[in-house]
Amino acid sequence: MQAYVVRRLIALIPTLIFASLIVFVLMRLIPGDVIDMMLAQNDIATTQDRAAIEAALGLDQPMYIQYFRWIGGVLQGDLGRSLWLNTPVTERLAETLPITFELGFLALIVALTVALPIGIYSAMRQDTAGDYITRSFSLIMLAVPGFWLGTLVMVFPSVWWRWSPALVYTPFFEDPIANLSHMIVPAVLLGLSMSAVTMRMTRTMMLEVLRQDYIRTARAKGLSELMMIVRHALRNGLIPVVTLIGLQAPLLIGGAVILEQIFVVPGMGLMLLEAVFQRDYPIISGVFLIVGVGVLLINLLVDLSYGWLDPKVRHR
């Protein structure tokens, strides 16, 4: 097991380097660079001004030199400084990453709380009215974008009932109630969007497991439905579901970008969106690097969980 984990961690390095190179190059190929935006704020800008700003920001060097300089700083724990605020990227990430992590964690809880029980119920009541209702609900959640629901939640309740979600963020340890009142609505919307696919996968796998011979044997022995599901069927049907949850990890960031904008959540997604508009390259590269590390580590945890769910699985 330890050798397997070490090999997987070592394999992360070339993957992250390749991903960072792609992001580093593509961001600089977008029309309109950061120098143009800075000069646009000055009514009188000369060629000397542009050259001076490029030299001050280190953007006058060839792209490959900029990349090697940035990756060298990353290896030393330095992700660079914001081009606009001149603040360390690590400080900005330290401020926003816990907020996005909290939103993603709450959304994951909502998704699993909704998807697993409903998926199991739908499988046990196949082709009944309850099964059709739950399957229709999952199809609706698949078809409706989370950001569209977020816009509706922001607009219609304020028009109809003079109510709108809290828009002032409060750190959790300062006031947990105020914090959750702000985070719960975007977390529910993001969780419902994630739950649709997980719900259908849970139903499909449980239907397959419930048709196995050992399940019929357990029923013949008089084992209750609840004990049969918990002790025999659930763990065997969860491996593809856990895999799917790991694959959905990027959605916790991708979906949070828009919802953080709608609900004014000062997380990493909102910071990334502002950095893209401003062409703040160090922040964009730092965010994608952290997201890449997080996604790869989540998939490693998913792989390790197979051994707990199925004792036949061995990591070598």
C-alpha contacts under 8 A as a table, 3 or more apart, distances in Angstrom:
res1	aa1	res2	aa2	distance
1	M	4	Y	5.07
1	M	5	V	6.30
1	M	315	H	5.67
1	M	316	R	6.25
2	Q	5	V	5.15
2	Q	6	V	6.19
3	A	6	V	5.11
3	A	7	R	6.17
3	A	316	R	7.27
4	Y	7	R	5.18
4	Y	8	R	6.23
4	Y	315	H	6.29
4	Y	316	R	5.68
5	V	8	R	5.11
5	V	9	L	6.14
6	V	9	L	5.13
6	V	10	I	6.18
7	R	10	I	5.16
7	R	11	A	6.16
8	R	11	A	4.99
8	R	12	L	6.46
8	R	300	L	7.40
9	L	12	L	5.21
9	L	13	I	7.35
10	I	13	I	5.76
11	A	14	P	6.30
11	A	15	T	6.91
12	L	15	T	5.21
12	L	16	L	6.07
12	L	293	V	7.94
12	L	296	L	7.12
13	I	16	L	5.29
13	I	17	I	6.21
14	P	17	I	5.02
14	P	18	F	6.06
15	T	18	F	5.27
15	T	19	A	6.17
16	L	19	A	5.07
16	L	20	S	5.93
16	L	289	L	7.10
16	L	292	G	6.71
16	L	293	V	7.28
17	I	20	S	5.16
17	I	21	L	6.13
18	F	21	L	5.17
18	F	22	I	6.41
19	A	22	I	5.21
19	A	23	V	6.36
19	A	289	L	7.99
19	A	292	G	7.82
20	S	23	V	5.17
20	S	24	F	5.90
20	S	285	S	6.86
20	S	288	F	7.39
20	S	289	L	6.44
21	L	24	F	5.04
21	L	25	V	6.15
21	L	67	Y	7.60
22	I	25	V	5.39
22	I	26	L	6.03
23	V	26	L	5.26
23	V	27	M	6.02
23	V	285	S	6.59
23	V	288	F	7.62
24	F	27	M	5.74
24	F	28	R	6.81
24	F	67	Y	7.19
24	F	281	Y	7.68
24	F	285	S	6.36
25	V	28	R	5.44
25	V	29	L	6.53
25	V	63	M	7.83
26	L	29	L	5.08
26	L	30	I	6.74
27	M	30	I	5.62
27	M	279	R	7.63
27	M	281	Y	7.06
28	R	33	D	7.20
28	R	281	Y	7.89
30	I	33	D	7.32
32	G	36	D	6.40
32	G	37	M	7.56
33	D	36	D	5.60
33	D	37	M	6.82
33	D	279	R	6.32
34	V	37	M	5.12
34	V	38	M	6.27
34	V	278	Q	6.49
34	V	279	R	5.24
34	V	280	D	6.92
35	I	38	M	5.11
35	I	39	L	6.10
35	I	50	R	6.82
35	I	53	I	7.11
35	I	54	E	7.09
36	D	39	L	5.14
36	D	40	A	6.03
37	M	40	A	5.07
37	M	41	Q	6.91
37	M	278	Q	7.41
38	M	41	Q	5.60
38	M	42	N	7.40
39	L	42	N	5.29
39	L	43	D	7.87
39	L	45	A	6.16
39	L	50	R	7.32
40	A	43	D	6.91
42	N	45	A	6.07
45	A	49	D	6.13
45	A	50	R	7.54
46	T	49	D	5.13
46	T	50	R	6.60
47	T	50	R	5.16
47	T	51	A	6.28
48	Q	51	A	5.09
48	Q	52	A	6.04
49	D	52	A	5.10
49	D	53	I	6.22
50	R	53	I	5.24
50	R	54	E	6.16
51	A	54	E	5.15
51	A	55	A	6.14
51	A	60	D	7.62
52	A	55	A	5.18
52	A	56	A	6.12
53	I	56	A	5.03
53	I	57	L	6.14
54	E	57	L	5.26
54	E	58	G	5.88
54	E	59	L	4.83
54	E	60	D	5.15
55	A	58	G	5.01
55	A	59	L	6.19
55	A	60	D	5.44
56	A	59	L	7.79
57	L	60	D	7.90
57	L	83	L	6.92
58	G	61	Q	6.38
58	G	66	Q	7.52
59	L	62	P	7.76
59	L	66	Q	7.30
61	Q	65	I	6.32
61	Q	66	Q	6.39
62	P	65	I	5.44
62	P	66	Q	6.45
63	M	66	Q	5.03
63	M	67	Y	6.20
64	Y	67	Y	5.02
64	Y	68	F	6.22
65	I	68	F	5.23
65	I	69	R	6.04
66	Q	69	R	5.14
66	Q	70	W	6.11
67	Y	70	W	5.04
67	Y	71	I	6.04
68	F	71	I	5.10
68	F	72	G	5.88
69	R	72	G	5.14
69	R	73	G	6.38
70	W	73	G	5.14
70	W	74	V	6.30
70	W	79	L	7.05
70	W	80	G	6.94
71	I	74	V	4.86
71	I	75	L	6.31
72	G	75	L	5.27
72	G	76	Q	6.69
73	G	76	Q	5.09
73	G	77	G	6.29
73	G	78	D	4.74
73	G	79	L	6.15
73	G	80	G	7.04
74	V	77	G	4.92
74	V	78	D	4.92
74	V	79	L	5.20
74	V	80	G	7.94
75	L	78	D	7.31
78	D	88	P	8.00
78	D	89	V	7.97
78	D	90	T	7.14
79	L	88	P	7.32
79	L	89	V	5.73
79	L	90	T	6.21
79	L	282	P	6.88
79	L	286	G	6.00
80	G	88	P	5.97
80	G	89	V	5.77
80	G	90	T	7.82
80	G	282	P	5.81
80	G	283	I	7.94
81	R	85	L	7.97
81	R	86	N	5.36
81	R	87	T	5.24
81	R	88	P	4.23
81	R	89	V	5.20
81	R	282	P	6.32
81	R	283	I	7.60
82	S	85	L	5.42
82	S	86	N	4.72
82	S	87	T	5.37
82	S	88	P	6.26
82	S	89	V	6.08
82	S	280	D	6.39
82	S	281	Y	7.77
82	S	282	P	6.01
82	S	283	I	6.19
83	L	86	N	5.60
83	L	280	D	5.73
83	L	281	Y	7.47
83	L	282	P	7.31
84	W	280	D	7.06
87	T	91	E	7.30
87	T	92	R	7.59
88	P	91	E	5.42
88	P	92	R	6.76
89	V	92	R	5.10
89	V	93	L	6.16
89	V	282	P	6.96
89	V	283	I	5.83
89	V	286	G	6.88
90	T	93	L	5.07
90	T	94	A	6.02
90	T	286	G	7.98
91	E	94	A	5.01
91	E	95	E	6.36
92	R	95	E	5.22
92	R	96	T	6.31
93	L	96	T	5.17
93	L	97	L	5.35
93	L	268	M	6.96
93	L	287	V	7.47
94	A	97	L	5.72
94	A	98	P	7.09
95	E	98	P	6.81
95	E	99	I	7.64
95	E	267	G	7.91
96	T	99	I	5.36
96	T	100	T	6.49
96	T	266	P	6.47
96	T	267	G	4.39
96	T	268	M	4.85
96	T	271	M	7.63
97	L	100	T	5.24
97	L	101	F	5.99
97	L	267	G	6.31
97	L	268	M	5.50
98	P	101	F	4.90
98	P	102	E	6.05
98	P	267	G	7.66
99	I	102	E	5.15
99	I	103	L	6.32
99	I	265	V	7.84
99	I	266	P	7.14
99	I	267	G	5.06
99	I	268	M	7.37
100	T	103	L	5.03
100	T	104	G	6.07
100	T	253	I	7.59
100	T	256	A	7.44
100	T	267	G	4.91
100	T	268	M	5.75
100	T	269	G	7.13
101	F	104	G	5.10
101	F	105	F	5.94
102	E	105	F	5.06
102	E	106	L	6.11
103	L	106	L	5.29
103	L	107	A	6.10
103	L	183	M	6.52
103	L	186	P	7.62
103	L	187	A	5.69
103	L	256	A	7.74
104	G	107	A	4.98
104	G	108	L	6.04
104	G	187	A	7.09
104	G	252	L	5.29
104	G	253	I	7.44
104	G	256	A	7.64
105	F	108	L	5.08
105	F	109	I	6.31
106	L	109	I	5.12
106	L	110	V	6.27
106	L	184	I	7.52
106	L	187	A	5.65
106	L	188	V	7.76
106	L	191	G	7.71
107	A	110	V	5.06
107	A	111	A	6.07
107	A	186	P	8.00
107	A	187	A	4.42
107	A	188	V	5.95
107	A	189	L	7.73
107	A	190	L	5.64
107	A	191	G	4.14
107	A	192	L	7.87
107	A	252	L	7.71
108	L	111	A	5.00
108	L	112	L	6.15
108	L	191	G	5.85
108	L	194	M	7.85
109	I	112	L	5.33
109	I	113	T	5.92
109	I	191	G	7.41
110	V	113	T	5.10
110	V	114	V	6.12
110	V	187	A	7.39
110	V	188	V	6.12
110	V	191	G	5.06
110	V	192	L	7.01
110	V	195	S	7.89
111	A	114	V	5.33
111	A	115	A	5.78
111	A	191	G	4.35
111	A	192	L	5.74
111	A	193	S	7.80
111	A	194	M	5.83
111	A	195	S	4.43
111	A	198	T	7.94
112	L	115	A	5.06
112	L	116	L	5.61
112	L	195	S	6.69
112	L	198	T	7.91
113	T	116	L	6.21
113	T	117	P	6.80
114	V	117	P	6.28
114	V	118	I	6.23
114	V	192	L	7.60
114	V	195	S	6.47
114	V	199	M	7.73
115	A	118	I	5.43
115	A	119	G	5.71
115	A	195	S	5.06
115	A	196	A	6.90
115	A	198	T	5.82
115	A	199	M	4.23
115	A	202	T	7.47
116	L	119	G	5.14
116	L	120	I	6.07
116	L	198	T	7.53
116	L	199	M	6.18
116	L	202	T	6.42
117	P	120	I	5.20
117	P	121	Y	6.03
118	I	121	Y	5.02
118	I	122	S	5.95
118	I	134	T	6.87
118	I	199	M	6.67
119	G	122	S	5.12
119	G	123	A	6.27
119	G	134	T	7.96
119	G	198	T	8.00
119	G	199	M	4.76
119	G	200	R	6.34
119	G	201	M	7.66
119	G	202	T	5.04
119	G	203	R	4.42
119	G	206	M	7.97
120	I	123	A	5.20
120	I	124	M	6.26
120	I	202	T	6.53
120	I	203	R	5.78
120	I	206	M	6.53
121	Y	124	M	5.16
121	Y	125	R	6.09
121	Y	131	D	7.61
121	Y	203	R	7.96
122	S	125	R	5.17
122	S	126	Q	5.84
122	S	130	G	6.81
122	S	131	D	4.59
122	S	134	T	6.66
122	S	135	R	7.70
122	S	203	R	6.14
123	A	126	Q	5.18
123	A	131	D	7.40
123	A	203	R	4.96
123	A	204	T	7.24
123	A	206	M	5.98
123	A	207	L	5.38
124	M	207	L	7.56
125	R	128	T	5.73
125	R	130	G	6.95
125	R	131	D	5.94
126	Q	131	D	5.66
127	D	131	D	5.73
127	D	132	Y	6.64
128	T	131	D	5.15
128	T	132	Y	6.43
129	A	132	Y	5.19
129	A	133	I	6.21
130	G	133	I	5.11
130	G	134	T	6.21
131	D	134	T	5.31
131	D	135	R	6.11
132	Y	135	R	5.15
132	Y	136	S	6.05
133	I	136	S	5.14
133	I	137	F	6.19
134	T	137	F	4.97
134	T	138	S	6.28
135	R	138	S	5.14
135	R	139	L	6.30
135	R	200	R	7.39
136	S	139	L	5.07
136	S	140	I	6.24
137	F	140	I	5.14
137	F	141	M	6.29
137	F	196	A	7.88
138	S	141	M	5.08
138	S	142	L	6.16
138	S	195	S	7.68
138	S	196	A	4.54
138	S	197	V	7.26
138	S	199	M	6.92
138	S	200	R	7.09
139	L	142	L	4.98
139	L	143	A	6.19
139	L	196	A	6.97
140	I	143	A	5.11
140	I	144	V	6.02
141	M	144	V	5.36
141	M	145	P	7.64
141	M	192	L	6.72
141	M	193	S	5.69
141	M	195	S	7.90
141	M	196	A	5.61
142	L	145	P	7.51
142	L	193	S	6.68
142	L	196	A	5.77
142	L	197	V	7.17
144	V	148	W	7.13
144	V	149	L	7.33
144	V	193	S	7.96
145	P	148	W	5.36
145	P	149	L	6.64
145	P	193	S	7.31
146	G	149	L	5.17
146	G	150	G	6.14
146	G	189	L	5.98
146	G	190	L	6.20
146	G	193	S	6.01
146	G	255	G	7.40
146	G	259	L	7.74
147	F	150	G	4.83
147	F	151	T	6.20
147	F	255	G	7.82
147	F	258	I	6.22
147	F	259	L	6.04
147	F	262	I	7.80
148	W	151	T	5.12
148	W	152	L	6.35
149	L	152	L	5.05
149	L	153	V	6.14
149	L	189	L	7.13
150	G	153	V	5.10
150	G	154	M	6.23
150	G	186	P	7.15
150	G	189	L	6.92
150	G	259	L	6.75
150	G	262	I	6.89
150	G	263	F	7.93
151	T	154	M	5.11
151	T	155	V	6.15
151	T	262	I	7.02
152	L	155	V	5.17
152	L	156	F	5.70
152	L	157	P	7.96
153	V	156	F	6.07
153	V	157	P	6.27
153	V	164	S	7.66
154	M	157	P	6.71
154	M	158	S	6.82
154	M	164	S	5.99
154	M	165	P	6.92
154	M	262	I	7.93
154	M	263	F	7.95
155	V	158	S	5.61
155	V	159	V	6.44
155	V	164	S	7.74
156	F	159	V	5.04
156	F	160	W	5.94
157	P	160	W	5.13
157	P	161	W	5.29
157	P	162	R	6.33
157	P	163	W	5.45
157	P	164	S	6.18
158	S	161	W	5.65
158	S	162	R	4.21
158	S	163	W	4.47
158	S	164	S	5.16
159	V	162	R	5.69
159	V	163	W	7.72
160	W	163	W	7.95
165	P	181	S	7.71
165	P	182	H	6.70
165	P	185	V	7.25
165	P	263	F	7.75
166	A	169	Y	7.86
166	A	181	S	6.54
166	A	182	H	4.96
167	L	182	H	6.40
167	L	263	F	6.10
167	L	264	V	5.92
167	L	265	V	7.58
168	V	182	H	7.10
168	V	264	V	7.49
169	Y	178	A	7.85
169	Y	179	N	6.43
169	Y	182	H	6.39
169	Y	264	V	7.81
169	Y	265	V	6.49
169	Y	266	P	7.35
170	T	174	E	6.87
170	T	175	D	6.53
170	T	178	A	6.19
170	T	179	N	5.00
170	T	182	H	7.88
171	P	174	E	5.41
171	P	175	D	6.53
171	P	176	P	7.40
171	P	179	N	5.98
172	F	175	D	5.50
172	F	176	P	4.56
172	F	177	I	7.86
172	F	178	A	7.80
172	F	179	N	5.22
172	F	180	L	7.55
173	F	176	P	6.02
175	D	178	A	5.48
175	D	179	N	6.12
176	P	179	N	5.00
176	P	180	L	6.08
177	I	180	L	5.30
177	I	181	S	6.10
178	A	181	S	5.10
178	A	182	H	6.37
179	N	182	H	5.32
179	N	183	M	6.24
180	L	183	M	4.93
180	L	184	I	5.43
181	S	184	I	5.70
181	S	185	V	7.55
182	H	185	V	6.90
183	M	186	P	5.88
183	M	187	A	6.04
183	M	265	V	7.80
184	I	187	A	5.01
184	I	188	V	5.99
185	V	188	V	5.21
185	V	189	L	6.34
186	P	189	L	5.12
186	P	190	L	6.03
186	P	259	L	6.20
186	P	260	E	7.66
186	P	263	F	7.02
187	A	190	L	5.16
187	A	191	G	5.85
188	V	191	G	4.97
188	V	192	L	5.99
189	L	192	L	5.23
189	L	193	S	6.37
190	L	193	S	5.23
190	L	194	M	6.42
190	L	252	L	7.58
190	L	255	G	6.68
190	L	256	A	7.33
190	L	259	L	7.89
191	G	194	M	5.10
191	G	195	S	6.00
192	L	195	S	4.97
192	L	196	A	6.70
193	S	196	A	6.05
194	M	197	V	6.51
194	M	198	T	6.93
194	M	248	Q	7.38
194	M	251	L	7.79
195	S	198	T	5.12
195	S	199	M	5.74
196	A	199	M	5.20
196	A	200	R	6.49
197	V	200	R	5.28
197	V	201	M	6.18
198	T	201	M	5.08
198	T	202	T	6.01
198	T	241	V	6.45
198	T	244	L	6.96
198	T	245	I	7.13
199	M	202	T	5.17
199	M	203	R	6.27
200	R	203	R	5.12
200	R	204	T	6.18
201	M	204	T	5.10
201	M	205	M	6.14
201	M	240	P	7.61
201	M	241	V	6.16
202	T	205	M	5.33
202	T	206	M	5.99
202	T	237	G	7.31
202	T	238	L	7.27
202	T	241	V	6.12
203	R	206	M	5.22
203	R	207	L	6.12
204	T	207	L	5.27
204	T	208	E	6.46
205	M	208	E	5.09
205	M	209	V	6.21
205	M	237	G	5.21
205	M	238	L	7.55
205	M	240	P	7.61
205	M	241	V	8.00
206	M	209	V	5.01
206	M	210	L	5.90
206	M	233	A	6.97
206	M	234	L	7.22
206	M	237	G	5.62
207	L	210	L	5.21
207	L	211	R	6.55
208	E	211	R	5.52
208	E	212	Q	7.07
208	E	237	G	7.99
209	V	212	Q	5.42
209	V	215	I	7.58
209	V	233	A	6.00
209	V	236	N	7.13
209	V	237	G	6.26
210	L	215	I	5.94
210	L	216	R	7.83
210	L	233	A	6.66
211	R	215	I	6.90
211	R	216	R	7.40
212	Q	215	I	5.55
212	Q	216	R	6.78
213	D	216	R	5.17
213	D	217	T	6.22
214	Y	217	T	4.87
214	Y	218	A	6.13
215	I	218	A	5.01
215	I	219	R	6.28
215	I	228	M	7.34
215	I	232	H	7.37
215	I	233	A	7.32
216	R	219	R	5.08
216	R	220	A	6.13
217	T	220	A	4.99
217	T	221	K	6.28
218	A	221	K	5.19
218	A	222	G	6.68
218	A	223	L	5.69
218	A	228	M	6.81
219	R	222	G	5.21
219	R	223	L	5.46
219	R	224	S	7.33
219	R	225	E	7.74
219	R	228	M	7.63
220	A	223	L	7.51
223	L	227	M	6.58
223	L	228	M	6.21
224	S	227	M	5.37
224	S	228	M	6.05
225	E	228	M	5.04
225	E	229	I	6.13
226	L	229	I	5.23
226	L	230	V	6.16
227	M	230	V	5.15
227	M	231	R	5.68
227	M	232	H	7.75
228	M	231	R	5.51
228	M	232	H	5.42
228	M	233	A	6.41
229	I	232	H	5.72
229	I	233	A	4.74
229	I	234	L	5.48
230	V	233	A	6.45
230	V	234	L	5.54
230	V	235	R	7.49
231	R	234	L	6.95
231	R	235	R	7.40
232	H	235	R	6.56
232	H	236	N	6.93
233	A	236	N	5.54
233	A	237	G	6.20
234	L	237	G	5.22
234	L	238	L	6.08
235	R	238	L	5.25
235	R	239	I	7.37
235	R	309	L	5.51
235	R	310	D	7.29
236	N	239	I	6.68
236	N	309	L	6.88
236	N	310	D	6.79
237	G	240	P	6.97
237	G	241	V	7.37
238	L	241	V	4.93
238	L	242	V	5.92
238	L	309	L	7.42
239	I	242	V	5.19
239	I	243	T	6.26
239	I	306	Y	6.41
239	I	309	L	6.87
240	P	243	T	4.95
240	P	244	L	6.19
241	V	244	L	5.05
241	V	245	I	6.26
242	V	245	I	5.01
242	V	246	G	6.30
242	V	302	V	6.52
243	T	246	G	5.16
243	T	247	L	6.36
243	T	299	N	7.99
243	T	302	V	6.36
243	T	303	D	7.88
244	L	247	L	5.00
244	L	248	Q	6.24
245	I	248	Q	5.06
245	I	249	A	6.60
246	G	249	A	5.35
246	G	295	V	7.93
246	G	298	I	6.22
246	G	299	N	5.49
246	G	302	V	6.18
247	L	250	P	7.12
247	L	299	N	7.43
248	Q	251	L	5.33
248	Q	252	L	7.21
249	A	252	L	5.48
249	A	253	I	7.50
249	A	295	V	6.21
249	A	298	I	7.37
250	P	253	I	5.41
250	P	254	G	6.03
250	P	291	V	7.77
250	P	295	V	6.51
251	L	254	G	4.70
251	L	255	G	5.24
251	L	256	A	7.57
252	L	255	G	5.63
252	L	256	A	5.90
253	I	256	A	4.96
253	I	257	V	6.28
253	I	269	G	6.55
253	I	291	V	7.69
254	G	257	V	5.49
254	G	258	I	7.60
254	G	269	G	7.58
255	G	258	I	5.98
255	G	259	L	6.53
256	A	259	L	4.99
256	A	260	E	5.54
256	A	269	G	5.90
257	V	260	E	5.44
257	V	261	Q	6.45
257	V	268	M	7.72
257	V	269	G	4.01
257	V	270	L	5.68
257	V	272	L	7.60
257	V	273	L	6.90
258	I	261	Q	5.10
258	I	262	I	6.31
258	I	269	G	7.51
258	I	270	L	7.65
259	L	262	I	4.97
259	L	263	F	5.98
259	L	264	V	7.99
259	L	265	V	7.87
260	E	263	F	5.31
260	E	264	V	5.39
260	E	265	V	4.55
260	E	266	P	6.86
260	E	267	G	6.76
260	E	269	G	6.43
260	E	270	L	5.65
261	Q	264	V	5.18
261	Q	265	V	6.68
261	Q	269	G	7.89
261	Q	270	L	5.66
262	I	265	V	7.95
264	V	270	L	7.92
265	V	270	L	7.13
266	P	269	G	7.99
266	P	270	L	6.04
266	P	271	M	7.18
267	G	270	L	5.56
267	G	271	M	6.42
268	M	271	M	5.00
268	M	272	L	6.02
268	M	287	V	7.36
269	G	272	L	5.05
269	G	273	L	6.25
270	L	273	L	5.13
270	L	274	E	6.32
271	M	274	E	5.22
271	M	275	A	6.09
272	L	275	A	4.97
272	L	276	V	6.16
272	L	283	I	7.16
272	L	284	I	6.07
272	L	287	V	6.88
273	L	276	V	5.23
273	L	277	F	6.46
274	E	277	F	5.20
274	E	278	Q	6.23
275	A	278	Q	5.02
275	A	279	R	5.68
275	A	280	D	4.84
275	A	281	Y	7.35
275	A	283	I	6.43
275	A	284	I	6.22
276	V	279	R	4.92
276	V	280	D	6.42
276	V	281	Y	7.84
276	V	284	I	6.80
277	F	280	D	7.90
280	D	283	I	5.79
280	D	284	I	6.42
281	Y	284	I	5.14
281	Y	285	S	6.07
282	P	285	S	5.19
282	P	286	G	5.99
283	I	286	G	5.03
283	I	287	V	6.05
284	I	287	V	5.26
284	I	288	F	6.26
285	S	288	F	5.30
285	S	289	L	6.08
286	G	289	L	5.08
286	G	290	I	6.26
287	V	290	I	5.22
287	V	291	V	6.10
288	F	291	V	4.95
288	F	292	G	5.90
289	L	292	G	5.08
289	L	293	V	6.24
290	I	293	V	5.14
290	I	294	G	6.14
291	V	294	G	5.03
291	V	295	V	6.11
292	G	295	V	5.22
292	G	296	L	6.16
293	V	296	L	5.28
293	V	297	L	6.11
294	G	297	L	5.20
294	G	298	I	6.10
295	V	298	I	5.12
295	V	299	N	6.27
296	L	299	N	5.17
296	L	300	L	6.26
297	L	300	L	4.93
297	L	301	L	6.26
298	I	301	L	5.07
298	I	302	V	6.20
299	N	302	V	4.88
299	N	303	D	6.24
300	L	303	D	5.13
300	L	304	L	6.27
301	L	304	L	5.01
301	L	305	S	6.12
302	V	305	S	5.11
302	V	306	Y	6.87
303	D	306	Y	5.58
303	D	307	G	7.92
304	L	307	G	6.02
304	L	308	W	7.56
304	L	315	H	7.77
305	S	308	W	5.22
305	S	309	L	6.33
306	Y	309	L	5.11
306	Y	310	D	5.83
306	Y	311	P	7.99
306	Y	313	V	6.42
307	G	310	D	5.25
307	G	311	P	5.37
307	G	312	K	7.13
307	G	313	V	5.00
307	G	314	R	6.19
307	G	315	H	7.54
308	W	311	P	6.18
310	D	313	V	5.75
311	P	314	R	7.43
